[in-house]
Amino acid sequence: MTARHGLRTGRRTRRTALLCALAVALAVTTASATVYNDISGRINTLDTSALVPTRTPDPAAPSPTASPVPTGSLTLLLIGSDGRGGANGEAIGDHSVDSVLADTNIVVHLSQDRDRVDMVSIPRDTMLQIPDCTTSSGQVVPGRFGQFNSAFAFAYQAGGDMTSAVACDITTVQSITGLELDGFVLVEMAGFVDVVDALGGVDITIPNDMSSREANLDLEAGPQHLDGTQALAFARARKGIGLGDGSDLGRIERQQYLLTTVFEDLRSRNLLTDGRRLYQVAAETLEALTLSPNLGSIPALVGLARSMEHVSSADITSITAPVVDYAPDPNRVQLTAAAAEVWDAIAADRPLPADIEPNDYGQDPAQP
């Protein structure tokens, strides 16, 4: 297997992001105090600040509590939790291992002028230096060289809670990128199923037959209408998928394509004329998410979306961090020097480097 150096969506995505689609729904469904209170009660937050190392605050920087709406350039971490316990195990039909994992990590950067959104996926199979992680129990998980997604799993085991896991995930991403994240969004698998089902399913086009027993997936090439369970299986599958079989990079391409399609569906459907469906989508989406405290309010979510109203489709870019095969194990990858250029661009609030291989999954039948 030869790992690609990077993957960029062939056409720019036509939506701002999940938070923006959600905020459109929130802005309408919160017209009454009753609905506002109900929706507010569905917002889940998690405070990792006590466990994540931060730089010394800049005394000249504006106070983060000065406004309920996050302002300036923002760099967030989108985490997809792939645990096997509880509702997540039900969602994928697998209770064989009661583990808590994070198989999706996307660094999302919103430019200061809100004229650009950049999304960079970090493969779960990336071999890297994981720093020491302090957990809620007080136990410190020693730093080590290992697979990226083990940071989340080991911290959960040591701390016994999601706060420890997310904090270690953030600490690791900050360590390898040099970035200081401004917040996070955690998405549970079971919640993703509910969101897609609330939308009435999602329409996609796949370039090749897919049959994965591990993911409970069996699809023919061509147009497909997926319910929530099928959509999750499509996003999770690693084997039986055709070209690139078993590659986490191929799975990232499909995840990006699926998220793009779901976001487009949210924007294209006339939910504003269907109050019941609009409320259901907003409620299910919120229950699927756990947010950092600075994002965890209706004013913050709606304000953030409104600040991005003028972002055009040409200003939204999604790539995978540049990687190559990890020599001791061809089933793993490692970041290249080009990845540093990506992190530097984000830190400086500049556009991502343009010389990254296109990802045309779902658009070109010859390229799955």
HELIX and SHEET records of a PDB file:
HELIX    1   1 LEU A   18  THR A   29  1                                  12    
HELIX    2   2 ALA A   33  SER A   40  1                                   8    
HELIX    3   3 GLY A   86  ILE A   92  1                                   7    
HELIX    4   4 SER A  150  GLY A  159  1                                  10    
HELIX    5   5 MET A  162  THR A  177  1                                  16    
HELIX    6   6 MET A  189  ALA A  198  1                                  10    
HELIX    7   7 GLY A  228  ARG A  236  1                                   9    
HELIX    8   8 ASP A  248  SER A  268  1                                  21    
HELIX    9   9 LEU A  271  THR A  273  5                                   3    
HELIX   10  10 GLY A  275  ALA A  288  1                                  14    
HELIX   11  11 ILE A  298  SER A  307  1                                  10    
HELIX   12  12 SER A  313  ASP A  315  5                                   3    
HELIX   13  13 ALA A  337  ALA A  347  1                                  11    
SHEET    1   A 9 ASN A  44  THR A  45  0                                        
SHEET    2   A 9 LEU A 289  LEU A 291  1                                        
SHEET    3   A 9 GLY A 183  GLU A 188 -1                                        
SHEET    4   A 9 LEU A  74  SER A  81  1                                        
SHEET    5   A 9 ALA A 102  LEU A 110 -1                                        
SHEET    6   A 9 VAL A 117  SER A 121 -1                                        
SHEET    7   A 9 ILE A 316  THR A 320  1                                        
SHEET    8   A 9 LEU A   7  THR A   9 -1                                        
SHEET    9   A 9 PRO A 358  ASN A 359  1                                        
SHEET    1   B 2 MET A 127  ILE A 130  0                                        
SHEET    2   B 2 ARG A 144  GLN A 147 -1                                        
SHEET    1   C 2 CYS A 133  THR A 134  0                                        
SHEET    2   C 2 VAL A 140  VAL A 141 -1                                        
SHEET    1   D 2 VAL A 202  ILE A 206  0                                        
SHEET    2   D 2 GLY A 222  LEU A 226 -1                                        
SHEET    1   E 2 MET A 210  SER A 212  0                                        
SHEET    2   E 2 LEU A 217  LEU A 219 -1                                        
SHEET    1   F 2 VAL A 323  TYR A 326  0                                        
SHEET    2   F 2 ASP A 329  LEU A 335 -1                                        
END                                                                             
